[in-house]
Amino acid sequence: MDYARSFPPLAQQGNVNVQVVRKVTKIELTNTTARDFGPSTLWINSRFARPVESFKVGETLTLDLREFRDEHHDAFRAGGFFAAEPPDKIALVQIETQGAEGKPELIGFVVVGGGEE
């Protein structure tokens, strides 16, 4: 994956009411804010990244956790029926996006049930 990289040195600019729900090896999130997000990167646990083209108001994204990569190209351990190792927990989900002034910003989402559901 060519999007594997280290976590950006940005301070989180607060949280928004986007709930992230784990569905075994996938996460589902719905943009219930009044803000569209353009091209962005989703971060799990300040380590694993995955780009998204956009995240519009009212849109629901369902993403495979195995597509998230860290800076060493290691995949998030998503678990599932045939998993050889216990799944990683999800403690923190953030979006890295362009702010109002064109500068990158980091915004937190709400994680609901971060373990393997």
C-alpha positions in Angstrom: 0.0 0.0 0.0 1.5 3.3 -1.1 -0.4 5.3 1.6 1.5 3.8 4.6 3.1 6.6 6.6 3.8 7.8 10.1 1.2 9.6 12.2 1.3 13.4 11.5 2.7 15.8 14.2 -0.7 17.5 14.5 -2.7 18.4 17.7 -6.3 17.2 17.6 -8.7 20.1 17.1 -11.5 18.6 19.1 -14.2 15.9 18.4 -17.2 15.7 16.2 -20.2 13.5 16.5 -19.3 10.8 14.0 -19.7 7.4 15.6 -17.4 4.6 14.5 -18.9 1.2 15.1 -16.9 -2.0 14.7 -18.5 -4.9 12.8 -15.9 -7.7 13.3 -13.4 -6.9 10.5 -15.0 -3.7 9.3 -15.9 -0.3 10.7 -19.0 1.7 9.8 -19.2 5.4 10.3 -21.8 8.0 9.3 -21.1 11.7 8.9 -23.8 13.2 11.1 -22.1 16.6 11.1 -22.9 19.6 9.0 -19.4 19.4 7.4 -18.2 17.7 4.2 -14.7 16.3 4.4 -12.8 16.3 1.1 -9.8 14.0 0.5 -8.7 12.9 3.9 -6.9 10.2 5.8 -8.6 8.1 8.6 -6.3 7.1 11.5 -6.9 4.3 14.0 -5.0 4.4 17.3 -2.6 7.1 15.9 -0.9 4.4 14.0 -2.9 2.9 11.1 -3.9 5.0 8.1 -6.3 4.7 5.2 -7.2 7.4 2.7 -10.8 8.3 1.8 -11.7 10.4 -1.2 -14.5 12.2 0.6 -16.9 11.9 3.5 -20.0 14.0 2.8 -22.8 15.0 5.2 -25.1 12.1 5.7 -22.8 9.6 4.0 -22.1 6.2 5.6 -18.7 4.6 5.0 -18.0 0.9 5.6 -14.3 0.2 5.5 -12.3 -3.1 5.9 -10.0 -2.8 8.8 -7.4 -4.9 7.0 -6.9 -2.0 4.5 -5.4 0.2 7.3 -1.6 0.3 7.3 1.1 1.7 9.6 4.3 3.3 8.5 6.0 -0.1 8.1 3.1 -1.3 5.8 1.8 -3.7 8.6 -1.9 -4.2 8.4 -4.3 -3.6 11.3 -5.1 -7.0 12.9 -8.8 -7.1 12.2 -9.5 -10.6 13.6 -12.4 -12.6 12.2 -13.2 -16.3 12.3 -9.9 -17.6 10.8 -7.6 -15.1 12.6 -4.5 -16.7 14.0 -3.9 -13.8 16.5 -6.3 -11.8 18.7 -7.7 -8.7 16.9 -6.4 -5.2 17.7 -8.7 -3.0 19.7 -9.9 0.3 18.4 -9.4 3.0 21.0 -9.1 6.2 18.9 -10.3 7.1 15.4 -9.3 10.5 13.8 -9.6 12.2 10.5 -6.7 14.2 9.0 -8.2 16.7 6.6 -7.8 20.2 5.2 -9.0 22.9 7.6 -10.7 26.2 6.8 -7.3 27.9 6.1 -6.0 25.1 3.9 -3.8 23.8 6.7 -4.1 20.1 7.7 -6.1 19.5 10.9 -6.8 16.4 13.0 -10.4 15.8 14.3 -11.5 13.0 16.6 -14.5 10.7 16.1 -16.5 8.8 18.7 -15.6 5.1 19.0 -18.5 2.8 20.0 -17.4 -0.6 21.2 -13.7 -0.8 20.1 -13.3 -4.5 20.6 -14.2 -7.2 18.2 -18.0 -7.2 18.1 
